[in-house]
């Protein structure tokens, strides 16, 4: 019985070492093997990585278009549109143009949710934006340096103090949109390189996984030292 347990433990350790070595070898040649192009969508793997958990609760509803930020990606009505360099702060409807704000840019869409352009420092947009709103139909930006009011074409901004600004407010994401997002995440799956990396560094096994890998590496080190000193002791 004891011998069987000992053999099982040895086999488990050897299996973990083999997995660690194979993952390291594959990661070392990931670009040559084009592993980033491959994804896995096995149900148990999606459940393990919580792929179907949508990390968002609120969005901005403008002209019947719902804008959502998930992991630095901007979605419009559950459709991925573009990557955001900075977090989304809010948005307004300016005539027939949707204006979204990050802390250093204004992102423009038409009323159907089609991307138009980005305005930033080069277009004299005030920096360090904290919020966006409307005052009598004109755009207002709250920044660290004060409140700025712009014109209808967003090319002229004046530092001003205003009361009664209608600031952008988020809304809960409807369950129908959440379901569409879950289906998309299931389609994307888990990248093979992410799985290999998590197995190699232990993150796949949870919070204590890295300690498991550390113990495995220490065991390999001890075995290597024993082997080396054993060879030196031979006459």
MDAnalysis code that builds the backbone (N, CA, C; Angstrom):
import MDAnalysis as mda
import numpy as np

u = mda.Universe.empty(705, n_residues=235, atom_resindex=np.repeat(np.arange(235), 3), trajectory=True)
u.add_TopologyAttr("name", ["N", "CA", "C"] * 235)
u.add_TopologyAttr("resid", np.arange(1, 236))
u.add_TopologyAttr("resname", ["UNK", "UNK", "UNK", "UNK", "UNK", "UNK", "UNK", "UNK", "UNK", "UNK", "UNK", "UNK", "UNK", "UNK", "UNK", "UNK", "UNK", "UNK", "UNK", "UNK", "UNK", "UNK", "UNK", "UNK", "UNK", "UNK", "UNK", "UNK", "UNK", "UNK", "UNK", "UNK", "UNK", "UNK", "UNK", "UNK", "UNK", "UNK", "UNK", "UNK", "UNK", "UNK", "UNK", "UNK", "UNK", "UNK", "UNK", "UNK", "UNK", "UNK", "UNK", "UNK", "UNK", "UNK", "UNK", "UNK", "UNK", "UNK", "UNK", "UNK", "UNK", "UNK", "UNK", "UNK", "UNK", "UNK", "UNK", "UNK", "UNK", "UNK", "UNK", "UNK", "UNK", "UNK", "UNK", "UNK", "UNK", "UNK", "UNK", "UNK", "UNK", "UNK", "UNK", "UNK", "UNK", "UNK", "UNK", "UNK", "UNK", "UNK", "UNK", "UNK", "UNK", "UNK", "UNK", "UNK", "UNK", "UNK", "UNK", "UNK", "UNK", "UNK", "UNK", "UNK", "UNK", "UNK", "UNK", "UNK", "UNK", "UNK", "UNK", "UNK", "UNK", "UNK", "UNK", "UNK", "UNK", "UNK", "UNK", "UNK", "UNK", "UNK", "UNK", "UNK", "UNK", "UNK", "UNK", "UNK", "UNK", "UNK", "UNK", "UNK", "UNK", "UNK", "UNK", "UNK", "UNK", "UNK", "UNK", "UNK", "UNK", "UNK", "UNK", "UNK", "UNK", "UNK", "UNK", "UNK", "UNK", "UNK", "UNK", "UNK", "UNK", "UNK", "UNK", "UNK", "UNK", "UNK", "UNK", "UNK", "UNK", "UNK", "UNK", "UNK", "UNK", "UNK", "UNK", "UNK", "UNK", "UNK", "UNK", "UNK", "UNK", "UNK", "UNK", "UNK", "UNK", "UNK", "UNK", "UNK", "UNK", "UNK", "UNK", "UNK", "UNK", "UNK", "UNK", "UNK", "UNK", "UNK", "UNK", "UNK", "UNK", "UNK", "UNK", "UNK", "UNK", "UNK", "UNK", "UNK", "UNK", "UNK", "UNK", "UNK", "UNK", "UNK", "UNK", "UNK", "UNK", "UNK", "UNK", "UNK", "UNK", "UNK", "UNK", "UNK", "UNK", "UNK", "UNK", "UNK", "UNK", "UNK", "UNK", "UNK", "UNK", "UNK", "UNK", "UNK", "UNK", "UNK", "UNK", "UNK", "UNK", "UNK", "UNK"])
u.atoms.positions = np.array([
    [0.829, -1.208, 0.000],
    [0.000, 0.000, 0.000],
    [0.866, 1.262, 0.000],
    [1.835, 1.270, 0.954],
    [2.728, 2.424, 1.062],
    [3.571, 2.549, -0.193],
    [4.024, 1.400, -0.700],
    [4.833, 1.412, -1.916],
    [4.030, 1.950, -3.098],
    [2.731, 1.562, -3.167],
    [1.880, 2.042, -4.255],
    [1.694, 3.552, -4.203],
    [1.513, 4.085, -2.978],
    [1.372, 5.539, -2.820],
    [2.652, 6.245, -3.234],
    [3.787, 5.665, -2.840],
    [5.083, 6.259, -3.183],
    [5.279, 6.298, -4.691],
    [4.907, 5.221, -5.368],
    [5.031, 5.166, -6.831],
    [4.107, 6.192, -7.483],
    [2.879, 6.310, -6.954],
    [1.921, 7.274, -7.509],
    [2.441, 8.703, -7.374],
    [3.038, 9.021, -6.210],
    [3.595, 10.364, -5.996],
    [4.748, 10.626, -6.954],
    [5.597, 9.626, -7.141],
    [6.724, 9.777, -8.065],
    [6.241, 10.002, -9.495],
    [5.214, 9.254, -9.891],
    [4.663, 9.430, -11.242],
    [4.045, 10.819, -11.409],
    [3.361, 11.304, -10.356],
    [2.757, 12.636, -10.414],
    [3.828, 13.708, -10.555],
    [4.903, 13.570, -9.793],
    [5.999, 14.544, -9.878],
    [6.634, 14.523, -11.261],
    [6.852, 13.319, -11.795],
    [7.432, 13.199, -13.138],
    [6.508, 13.804, -14.193],
    [5.192, 13.605, -14.018],
    [4.225, 14.171, -14.963],
    [4.261, 15.699, -14.923],
    [4.330, 16.271, -13.717],
    [4.395, 17.725, -13.579],
    [5.673, 18.282, -14.199],
    [6.783, 17.582, -13.983],
    [8.049, 18.013, -14.587],
    [7.960, 17.965, -16.102],
    [7.348, 16.898, -16.625],
    [7.197, 16.754, -18.075],
    [6.329, 17.880, -18.641],
    [5.201, 18.176, -17.966],
    [4.321, 19.265, -18.418],
    [5.071, 20.592, -18.403],
    [5.818, 20.843, -17.339],
    [6.567, 22.099, -17.208],
    [7.598, 22.239, -18.325],
    [8.311, 21.152, -18.614],
    [9.337, 21.195, -19.658],
    [8.720, 21.381, -21.045],
    [7.648, 20.648, -21.329],
    [7.002, 20.748, -22.647],
    [6.422, 22.147, -22.857],
    [5.778, 22.691, -21.823],
    [5.211, 24.046, -21.941],
    [6.305, 25.075, -22.182],
    [7.410, 24.951, -21.465],
    [8.522, 25.875, -21.664],
    [9.094, 25.780, -23.063],
    [9.216, 24.560, -23.570],
    [9.742, 24.358, -24.923],
    [8.816, 24.964, -25.966],
    [7.516, 24.737, -25.826],
    [6.552, 25.283, -26.787],
    [6.502, 26.808, -26.730],
    [6.554, 27.369, -25.519],
    [6.540, 28.829, -25.388],
    [7.785, 29.453, -25.996],
    [8.901, 28.751, -25.903],
    [10.152, 29.266, -26.463],
    [10.092, 29.370, -27.984],
    [9.211, 28.573, -28.595],
    [9.084, 28.584, -30.059],
    [7.663, 28.970, -30.485],
    [6.960, 29.710, -29.614],
    [5.560, 30.057, -29.885],
    [5.399, 30.848, -31.172],
    [6.309, 31.786, -31.415],
    [6.190, 32.610, -32.625],
    [6.419, 31.768, -33.871],
    [7.437, 30.920, -33.844],
    [7.725, 30.076, -35.011],
    [6.584, 29.103, -35.286],
    [5.986, 28.596, -34.223],
    [4.887, 27.639, -34.374],
    [3.534, 28.323, -34.563],
    [3.512, 29.660, -34.472],
    [2.282, 30.453, -34.625],
    [1.194, 30.002, -33.641],
    [1.617, 29.783, -32.404],
    [0.678, 29.286, -31.398],
    [-0.367, 30.325, -31.014],
    [-0.055, 31.615, -31.194],
    [-1.007, 32.662, -30.830],
    [-2.266, 32.627, -31.693],
    [-2.179, 31.955, -32.829],
    [-3.328, 31.872, -33.724],
    [-4.328, 30.803, -33.290],
    [-3.944, 29.998, -32.318],
    [-4.790, 28.875, -31.906],
    [-5.506, 29.189, -30.593],
    [-6.780, 28.848, -30.533],
    [-7.571, 29.005, -29.314],
    [-8.245, 27.681, -28.970],
    [-8.571, 27.527, -27.705],
    [-9.234, 26.322, -27.212],
    [-10.589, 26.707, -26.639],
    [-11.595, 25.899, -26.925],
    [-12.958, 26.233, -26.488],
    [-13.639, 25.059, -25.801],
    [-12.857, 24.200, -25.137],
    [-13.463, 23.091, -24.397],
    [-14.278, 23.646, -23.224],
    [-15.472, 23.139, -22.984],
    [-16.335, 23.687, -21.923],
    [-15.657, 23.770, -20.560],
    [-14.914, 22.713, -20.172],
    [-14.284, 22.734, -18.851],
    [-13.202, 23.808, -18.768],
    [-12.534, 24.064, -19.904],
    [-11.489, 25.086, -19.930],
    [-12.098, 26.488, -19.856],
    [-13.207, 26.690, -20.572],
    [-13.903, 27.974, -20.511],
    [-14.412, 28.240, -19.097],
    [-14.891, 27.179, -18.442],
    [-15.381, 27.320, -17.074],
    [-14.229, 27.642, -16.122],
    [-13.086, 26.981, -16.333],
    [-11.924, 27.213, -15.470],
    [-11.438, 28.653, -15.567],
    [-11.418, 29.186, -16.784],
    [-10.954, 30.558, -17.009],
    [-12.075, 31.587, -16.859],
    [-13.268, 31.101, -16.556],
    [-14.434, 31.984, -16.391],
    [-14.617, 32.889, -17.607],
    [-14.453, 32.284, -18.786],
    [-14.559, 33.047, -20.031],
    [-15.955, 33.618, -20.212],
    [-16.956, 32.896, -19.732],
    [-18.336, 33.352, -19.926],
    [-18.760, 34.402, -18.900],
    [-17.872, 34.728, -17.957],
    [-18.169, 35.811, -17.021],
    [-17.863, 37.143, -17.698],
    [-18.875, 37.958, -17.900],
    [-18.694, 39.251, -18.569],
    [-18.369, 40.304, -17.506],
    [-17.140, 40.837, -17.508],
    [-16.715, 41.763, -16.442],
    [-17.212, 43.187, -16.649],
    [-18.511, 43.353, -16.784],
    [-19.074, 44.692, -16.971],
    [-20.507, 44.698, -16.459],
    [-20.923, 45.800, -15.892],
    [-22.294, 45.940, -15.397],
    [-22.999, 47.143, -16.000],
    [-22.227, 48.161, -16.401],
    [-22.824, 49.394, -16.885],
    [-22.222, 49.818, -18.222],
    [-22.998, 50.575, -18.973],
    [-22.544, 51.138, -20.238],
    [-23.199, 52.497, -20.440],
    [-23.053, 53.034, -21.636],
    [-23.630, 54.346, -21.948],
    [-24.551, 54.206, -23.155],
    [-25.811, 54.549, -22.966],
    [-26.815, 54.434, -24.019],
    [-26.989, 55.798, -24.686],
    [-26.597, 55.866, -25.959],
    [-26.642, 57.123, -26.711],
    [-27.211, 56.852, -28.092],
    [-28.291, 57.531, -28.448],
    [-28.954, 57.351, -29.746],
    [-29.279, 55.878, -29.994],
    [-29.760, 55.205, -28.952],
    [-30.128, 53.780, -29.028],
    [-28.930, 52.874, -29.289],
    [-27.724, 53.375, -29.090],
    [-26.515, 52.570, -29.220],
    [-25.899, 52.416, -27.827],
    [-25.633, 51.168, -27.430],
    [-25.075, 50.915, -26.104],
    [-23.562, 50.737, -26.210],
    [-22.825, 51.610, -25.556],
    [-21.361, 51.579, -25.584],
    [-20.846, 50.978, -24.282],
    [-19.995, 49.947, -24.423],
    [-19.492, 49.208, -23.272],
    [-17.982, 49.047, -23.415],
    [-17.280, 49.170, -22.294],
    [-15.842, 48.902, -22.282],
    [-15.564, 47.614, -21.515],
    [-14.848, 46.679, -22.168],
    [-14.456, 45.424, -21.528],
    [-12.995, 45.163, -21.851],
    [-12.155, 45.118, -20.817],
    [-10.728, 44.829, -20.999],
    [-10.111, 45.709, -22.076],
    [-10.357, 47.006, -21.982],
    [-9.796, 48.011, -22.906],
    [-10.314, 47.877, -24.332],
    [-11.387, 47.118, -24.530],
    [-12.027, 47.017, -25.842],
    [-13.380, 47.726, -25.780],
    [-13.677, 48.508, -26.823],
    [-14.956, 49.210, -26.890],
    [-15.941, 48.398, -27.714],
    [-17.090, 48.111, -27.116],
    [-18.158, 47.374, -27.787],
    [-19.339, 48.314, -28.013],
    [-19.965, 48.172, -29.180],
    [-21.197, 48.896, -29.479],
    [-22.279, 47.860, -29.735],
    [-23.290, 47.818, -28.855],
    [-24.348, 46.804, -28.962],
    [-23.769, 45.394, -29.062],
    [-22.808, 45.097, -28.170],
    [-22.170, 43.775, -28.071],
    [-21.252, 43.457, -29.242],
    [-20.974, 44.421, -30.101],
    [-20.062, 44.210, -31.227],
    [-18.754, 44.950, -30.955],
    [-17.657, 44.220, -31.016],
    [-16.359, 44.839, -30.757],
    [-16.013, 45.822, -31.871],
    [-15.642, 47.063, -31.462],
    [-15.369, 48.112, -32.448],
    [-13.902, 48.509, -32.507],
    [-13.313, 48.836, -31.370],
    [-11.922, 49.285, -31.386],
    [-11.312, 49.137, -30.000],
    [-9.969, 49.249, -29.962],
    [-9.245, 49.145, -28.695],
    [-9.047, 50.533, -28.104],
    [-9.269, 50.631, -26.806],
    [-9.119, 51.902, -26.101],
    [-7.760, 51.975, -25.423],
    [-7.095, 53.106, -25.582],
    [-5.827, 53.311, -24.894],
    [-6.033, 53.753, -23.450],
    [-7.184, 54.376, -23.189],
    [-7.502, 54.865, -21.854],
    [-8.941, 54.477, -21.502],
    [-9.274, 54.392, -20.207],
    [-10.633, 53.999, -19.807],
    [-11.694, 54.981, -20.292],
    [-12.863, 54.440, -20.611],
    [-13.990, 55.250, -21.058],
    [-14.653, 55.911, -19.846],
    [-14.921, 57.224, -19.962],
    [-15.491, 57.985, -18.850],
    [-16.969, 58.298, -19.025],
    [-17.443, 58.352, -20.263],
    [-18.837, 58.693, -20.514],
    [-19.025, 59.163, -21.937],
    [-20.227, 59.645, -22.234],
    [-20.503, 60.093, -23.592],
    [-21.742, 60.969, -23.653],
    [-21.849, 61.712, -24.760],
    [-23.007, 62.580, -24.993],
    [-23.443, 62.436, -26.442],
    [-24.667, 62.870, -26.716],
    [-25.171, 62.950, -28.085],
    [-25.207, 64.422, -28.472],
    [-24.352, 64.793, -29.419],
    [-24.231, 66.175, -29.866],
    [-24.808, 66.269, -31.270],
    [-26.040, 66.769, -31.375],
    [-26.778, 66.737, -32.642],
    [-26.893, 65.286, -33.090],
    [-26.289, 64.908, -34.218],
    [-26.351, 63.512, -34.669],
    [-25.006, 62.811, -34.520],
    [-24.121, 63.370, -33.686],
    [-22.807, 62.784, -33.442],
    [-22.719, 62.315, -31.996],
    [-22.254, 61.084, -31.813],
    [-22.016, 60.546, -30.475],
    [-20.572, 60.850, -30.092],
    [-20.390, 61.472, -28.937],
    [-19.056, 61.863, -28.471],
    [-18.745, 61.108, -27.185],
    [-17.767, 60.206, -27.244],
    [-17.314, 59.476, -26.063],
    [-16.038, 60.121, -25.538],
    [-15.837, 60.050, -24.238],
    [-14.673, 60.697, -23.632],
    [-13.819, 59.703, -22.855],
    [-12.492, 59.783, -23.083],
    [-11.512, 59.201, -22.170],
    [-10.825, 60.380, -21.489],
    [-9.779, 60.136, -20.712],
    [-9.175, 61.276, -20.014],
    [-8.328, 62.159, -20.917],
    [-8.054, 61.720, -22.149],
    [-7.246, 62.557, -23.035],
    [-7.752, 62.619, -24.475],
    [-8.893, 61.978, -24.762],
    [-9.412, 61.965, -26.131],
    [-10.931, 62.063, -26.148],
    [-11.452, 62.511, -27.286],
    [-12.873, 62.395, -27.597],
    [-12.993, 61.473, -28.802],
    [-13.846, 60.457, -28.686],
    [-14.024, 59.471, -29.751],
    [-15.395, 59.692, -30.365],
    [-15.418, 59.853, -31.688],
    [-16.661, 60.210, -32.373],
    [-17.249, 59.028, -33.128],
    [-18.572, 58.867, -32.996],
    [-19.345, 57.869, -33.732],
    [-20.554, 58.574, -34.335],
    [-21.086, 57.987, -35.416],
    [-22.354, 58.524, -35.917],
    [-23.507, 57.888, -35.145],
    [-24.720, 58.298, -35.446],
    [-25.877, 57.854, -34.664],
    [-26.223, 56.384, -34.872],
    [-25.586, 55.736, -35.867],
    [-25.804, 54.304, -36.084],
    [-24.722, 53.455, -35.421],
    [-23.785, 54.104, -34.725],
    [-22.732, 53.368, -34.041],
    [-21.505, 53.103, -34.875],
    [-21.350, 53.827, -35.990],
    [-20.172, 53.663, -36.839],
    [-19.087, 54.655, -36.422],
    [-17.871, 54.148, -36.310],
    [-16.741, 54.972, -35.872],
    [-16.426, 56.057, -36.892],
    [-16.121, 57.273, -36.399],
    [-15.754, 58.395, -37.268],
    [-14.282, 58.757, -37.084],
    [-13.903, 59.194, -35.882],
    [-12.516, 59.611, -35.659],
    [-12.261, 59.824, -34.171],
    [-10.999, 60.155, -33.851],
    [-10.591, 60.482, -32.483],
    [-10.011, 61.887, -32.468],
    [-10.408, 62.681, -31.484],
    [-9.866, 64.025, -31.301],
    [-9.048, 64.047, -30.015],
    [-7.879, 64.683, -30.080],
    [-7.021, 64.746, -28.904],
    [-6.316, 66.075, -28.781],
    [-5.110, 66.046, -28.232],
    [-4.354, 67.274, -28.000],
    [-4.084, 68.030, -29.294],
    [-3.857, 67.300, -30.378],
    [-3.589, 67.959, -31.664],
    [-4.775, 68.785, -32.133],
    [-5.977, 68.405, -31.718],
    [-7.194, 69.160, -32.079],
    [-7.619, 70.106, -30.952],
    [-6.686, 70.361, -30.008],
    [-6.896, 71.316, -28.910],
    [-7.982, 70.881, -27.933],
    [-8.151, 69.561, -27.787],
    [-9.081, 69.050, -26.775],
    [-8.427, 69.205, -25.400],
    [-9.112, 69.780, -24.417],
    [-8.530, 69.927, -23.075],
    [-8.060, 68.586, -22.508],
    [-6.961, 68.636, -21.760],
    [-6.370, 67.415, -21.207],
    [-6.961, 67.082, -19.838],
    [-6.660, 65.871, -19.376],
    [-7.056, 65.380, -18.055],
    [-8.567, 65.480, -17.829],
    [-9.307, 64.945, -18.787],
    [-10.771, 64.952, -18.707],
    [-11.239, 64.026, -17.582],
    [-12.239, 64.468, -16.847],
    [-12.822, 63.658, -15.777],
    [-14.274, 63.270, -16.045],
    [-14.976, 64.112, -16.819],
    [-16.373, 63.825, -17.136],
    [-16.777, 64.643, -18.352],
    [-17.881, 64.248, -18.970],
    [-18.395, 64.967, -20.134],
    [-19.900, 65.144, -19.966],
    [-20.407, 66.281, -20.440],
    [-21.835, 66.546, -20.324],
    [-22.297, 67.568, -21.339],
    [-23.532, 67.999, -21.177],
    [-24.132, 68.991, -22.076],
    [-24.704, 70.146, -21.262],
    [-24.611, 71.352, -21.841],
    [-25.230, 72.531, -21.239],
    [-25.868, 73.342, -22.355],
    [-27.188, 73.334, -22.395],
    [-27.935, 74.010, -23.459],
    [-27.461, 73.561, -24.849],
    [-27.255, 72.250, -24.984],
    [-26.912, 71.683, -26.280],
    [-25.456, 71.763, -26.667],
    [-24.611, 72.330, -25.817],
    [-23.181, 72.441, -26.119],
    [-22.377, 71.520, -25.200],
    [-21.263, 70.965, -25.701],
    [-20.472, 70.021, -24.913],
    [-19.711, 70.713, -23.783],
    [-19.619, 70.019, -22.662],
    [-18.877, 70.523, -21.504],
    [-17.959, 69.409, -21.006],
    [-16.717, 69.770, -20.719],
    [-15.751, 68.829, -20.167],
    [-15.333, 69.286, -18.781],
    [-15.419, 68.382, -17.820],
    [-14.856, 68.650, -16.502],
    [-13.448, 68.073, -16.488],
    [-12.454, 68.903, -16.242],
    [-11.062, 68.461, -16.218],
    [-10.445, 68.811, -14.865],
    [-9.206, 68.394, -14.677],
    [-8.511, 68.710, -13.426],
    [-8.234, 70.206, -13.296],
    [-8.177, 70.892, -14.433],
    [-7.886, 72.329, -14.409],
    [-9.144, 73.186, -14.401],
    [-10.311, 72.566, -14.488],
    [-11.544, 73.332, -14.484],
    [-12.550, 72.812, -15.489],
    [-13.574, 73.605, -15.748],
    [-14.652, 73.235, -16.654],
    [-14.489, 73.969, -17.983],
    [-14.635, 73.201, -19.071],
    [-14.476, 73.764, -20.409],
    [-15.757, 73.545, -21.207],
    [-16.195, 74.599, -21.908],
    [-17.343, 74.472, -22.805],
    [-16.867, 74.622, -24.246],
    [-17.332, 73.707, -25.105],
    [-16.938, 73.744, -26.504],
    [-18.082, 74.173, -27.402],
    [-17.760, 74.333, -28.673],
    [-18.810, 74.654, -29.643],
    [-19.357, 73.370, -30.250],
    [-20.269, 73.514, -31.186],
    [-20.972, 72.346, -31.725],
    [-20.093, 71.480, -32.614],
    [-18.951, 72.014, -33.073],
    [-18.062, 71.208, -33.924],
    [-16.760, 70.852, -33.200],
    [-16.716, 71.104, -31.909],
    [-15.637, 70.630, -31.031],
    [-14.256, 71.170, -31.394],
    [-14.192, 72.360, -31.982],
    [-12.879, 72.893, -32.346],
    [-12.527, 74.175, -31.590],
    [-13.352, 74.544, -30.603],
    [-13.067, 75.743, -29.817],
    [-13.584, 75.537, -28.396],
    [-12.690, 75.685, -27.407],
    [-13.040, 75.418, -26.016],
    [-12.687, 76.618, -25.147],
    [-13.598, 76.954, -24.240],
    [-13.401, 78.086, -23.348],
    [-13.508, 77.620, -21.895],
    [-12.545, 78.070, -21.074],
    [-12.586, 77.777, -19.643],
    [-13.697, 78.603, -19.009],
    [-14.614, 77.931, -18.307],
    [-15.820, 78.615, -17.845],
    [-16.359, 77.894, -16.614],
    [-17.219, 78.561, -15.862],
    [-17.889, 77.951, -14.717],
    [-19.386, 77.940, -14.982],
    [-19.990, 76.751, -14.923],
    [-21.403, 76.608, -15.276],
    [-22.159, 75.832, -14.209],
    [-23.432, 76.135, -14.065],
    [-24.344, 75.353, -13.230],
    [-25.370, 74.674, -14.133],
    [-25.894, 73.563, -13.669],
    [-26.947, 72.890, -14.415],
    [-26.467, 72.073, -15.591],
    [-25.223, 71.586, -15.534],
    [-24.701, 70.731, -16.607],
    [-25.311, 69.337, -16.485],
    [-25.769, 68.789, -17.604],
    [-26.288, 67.413, -17.628],
    [-25.117, 66.472, -17.888],
    [-24.548, 65.945, -16.819],
    [-23.376, 65.086, -16.948],
    [-23.758, 63.692, -17.438],
    [-22.828, 63.074, -18.129],
    [-23.046, 61.721, -18.651],
    [-23.250, 60.738, -17.504],
    [-24.222, 59.862, -17.650],
    [-24.493, 58.838, -16.647],
    [-24.609, 57.475, -17.323],
    [-24.030, 56.479, -16.681],
    [-24.087, 55.124, -17.228],
    [-25.417, 54.471, -16.900],
    [-25.718, 53.387, -17.617],
    [-26.953, 52.627, -17.404],
    [-26.591, 51.149, -17.262],
    [-27.416, 50.359, -16.573],
    [-27.154, 48.920, -16.480],
    [-27.203, 48.262, -17.859],
    [-26.321, 47.285, -18.064],
    [-26.306, 46.553, -19.331],
    [-27.454, 45.544, -19.336],
    [-28.323, 45.562, -20.352],
    [-29.447, 44.613, -20.413],
    [-28.967, 43.165, -20.471],
    [-29.779, 42.264, -19.945],
    [-29.416, 40.848, -19.932],
    [-29.260, 40.301, -21.344],
    [-30.047, 40.804, -22.304],
    [-29.929, 40.337, -23.694],
    [-28.550, 40.656, -24.259],
    [-28.027, 41.837, -23.934],
    [-26.682, 42.206, -24.384],
    [-25.630, 41.354, -23.687],
    [-25.828, 41.084, -22.399],
    [-24.894, 40.236, -21.657],
    [-24.825, 38.846, -22.275],
    [-25.958, 38.302, -22.693],
    [-25.976, 36.984, -23.324],
    [-25.224, 36.993, -24.651],
    [-25.382, 38.069, -25.425],
    [-24.646, 38.177, -26.684],
    [-23.142, 38.230, -26.430],
    [-22.741, 38.947, -25.398],
    [-21.321, 39.040, -25.064],
    [-20.780, 37.689, -24.610],
    [-21.564, 36.951, -23.824],
    [-21.130, 35.625, -23.370],
    [-20.901, 34.694, -24.553],
    [-21.803, 34.740, -25.536],
    [-21.653, 33.901, -26.723],
    [-20.384, 34.261, -27.487],
    [-20.076, 35.554, -27.562],
    [-18.851, 35.978, -28.242],
    [-17.622, 35.471, -27.509],
    [-17.614, 35.592, -26.178],
    [-16.458, 35.156, -25.411],
    [-16.243, 33.652, -25.547],
    [-17.335, 32.889, -25.629],
    [-17.216, 31.448, -25.837],
    [-16.585, 31.157, -27.193],
    [-16.939, 31.971, -28.204],
    [-16.380, 31.784, -29.545],
    [-14.892, 32.080, -29.553],
    [-14.484, 33.152, -28.837],
    [-13.068, 33.513, -28.813],
    [-12.238, 32.434, -28.122],
    [-12.779, 31.825, -27.076],
    [-12.079, 30.763, -26.381],
    [-10.864, 31.265, -25.611],
    [-9.978, 30.324, -25.275],
    [-8.758, 30.615, -24.525],
    [-7.565, 30.436, -25.455],
    [-6.702, 31.430, -25.500],
    [-5.523, 31.327, -26.356],
    [-4.604, 30.216, -25.855],
    [-4.069, 29.443, -26.806],
    [-3.179, 28.340, -26.448],
    [-1.950, 28.852, -25.709],
    [-1.417, 29.993, -26.141],
    [-0.233, 30.549, -25.479],
    [-0.534, 30.923, -24.025],
    [-1.755, 31.408, -23.770],
    [-2.130, 31.759, -22.395],
    [-2.193, 30.511, -21.519],
    [-2.740, 29.426, -22.069],
    [-2.821, 28.171, -21.318],
    [-1.426, 27.630, -21.017],
    [-0.552, 27.625, -22.022],
    [0.813, 27.124, -21.830],
    [1.564, 27.958, -20.800],
    [1.403, 29.275, -20.887],
    [2.079, 30.163, -19.938],
    [1.585, 29.928, -18.514],
    [0.275, 29.759, -18.357],
    [-0.289, 29.545, -17.022],
    [0.122, 28.195, -16.444],
    [0.251, 27.185, -17.298],
    [0.739, 25.886, -16.834],
    [2.208, 25.971, -16.439],
    [2.972, 26.719, -17.210],
    [4.419, 26.808, -16.982],
    [4.749, 27.562, -15.694],
    [3.981, 28.626, -15.392],
    [4.296, 29.398, -14.186],
    [3.411, 29.040, -12.991],
    [2.474, 28.125, -13.199],
    [1.664, 27.637, -12.090],
    [0.349, 28.347, -11.879],
    [0.102, 29.441, -12.603],
    [-1.143, 30.185, -12.386],
    [-2.383, 29.355, -12.713],
    [-2.230, 28.354, -13.570],
    [-3.368, 27.512, -13.940],
    [-3.944, 26.808, -12.715],
    [-3.098, 26.544, -11.722],
    [-3.517, 25.787, -10.541],
    [-4.003, 26.691, -9.410],
    [-4.200, 27.961, -9.689],
    [-4.740, 28.869, -8.688],
    [-3.677, 29.696, -7.993],
    [-4.091, 30.309, -6.880],
    [-3.216, 31.233, -6.161],
    [-1.945, 30.552, -5.661],
    [-2.041, 29.287, -5.281],
    [-0.883, 28.571, -4.743],
    [-0.078, 27.864, -5.829],
    [-0.484, 28.033, -7.073],
    [0.184, 27.317, -8.154],
    [1.650, 27.655, -8.311],
    [1.997, 28.926, -8.109],
    [3.405, 29.310, -8.286],
    [4.294, 28.644, -7.246],
    [3.729, 28.398, -6.031],
    [4.514, 27.697, -5.016],
    [4.731, 26.240, -5.408],
    [3.758, 25.666, -6.089],
    [3.912, 24.300, -6.588],
    [5.058, 24.227, -7.591],
    [5.112, 25.208, -8.509],
    [6.195, 25.239, -9.492],
    [7.530, 25.491, -8.809],
    [7.549, 26.369, -7.791],
    [8.789, 26.620, -7.045],
    [9.291, 25.337, -6.392],
    [8.371, 24.579, -5.786],
    [8.757, 23.315, -5.151],
    [9.287, 22.334, -6.186],
    [8.663, 22.333, -7.359],
    [9.100, 21.444, -8.436],
    [10.511, 21.804, -8.894],
    [10.774, 23.092, -9.034],
    [12.099, 23.542, -9.465],
    [13.153, 23.241, -8.402],
    [12.792, 23.406, -7.133],
    [13.727, 23.072, -6.058],
    [14.049, 21.582, -6.060],
    [13.039, 20.760, -6.332],
    [13.264, 19.318, -6.414],
    [14.218, 18.988, -7.553],
    [14.009, 19.620, -8.706],
    [14.904, 19.399, -9.847],
    [16.323, 19.830, -9.492],
    [16.445, 20.965, -8.781],
    [17.760, 21.459, -8.371],
    [18.451, 20.477, -7.431],
    [17.699, 19.956, -6.455],
    [18.267, 18.996, -5.505],
    [18.725, 17.736, -6.226],
    [17.898, 17.232, -7.133],
    [18.267, 16.024, -7.878],
    [19.501, 16.268, -8.738],
    [19.578, 17.460, -9.342],
    [20.737, 17.781, -10.174],
    [22.006, 17.861, -9.328],
    [21.914, 18.482, -8.144],
    [23.081, 18.598, -7.263],
    [23.521, 17.232, -6.749],
    [22.543, 16.401, -6.392],
    [22.884, 15.051, -5.933],
    [23.595, 14.274, -7.022],
    [23.078, 14.398, -8.244],
    [23.722, 13.707, -9.356],
    [25.124, 14.216, -9.612],
    [25.310, 15.546, -9.515],
    [26.627, 16.125, -9.770],
    [27.637, 15.696, -8.708],
    [27.227, 15.793, -7.412],
    [28.143, 15.387, -6.348],
    [28.394, 13.884, -6.369],
    [27.390, 13.117, -6.793],
    [27.583, 11.680, -6.910],
    [28.642, 11.341, -7.944],
    [28.655, 12.079, -9.052],
    [29.664, 11.859, -10.085],
    [31.048, 12.270, -9.593],
    [31.120, 13.359, -8.798],
    [32.417, 13.823, -8.296],
    [33.001, 12.872, -7.258],
    [32.120, 12.188, -6.513],
    [32.596, 11.271, -5.471],
    [33.141, 9.972, -6.031],
    [32.817, 9.673, -7.292],
    [33.295, 8.426, -7.875],
    [34.805, 8.495, -8.111],
    [35.513, 7.418, -7.807],
    [36.973, 7.410, -8.020],
    [37.321, 7.440, -9.500],
])
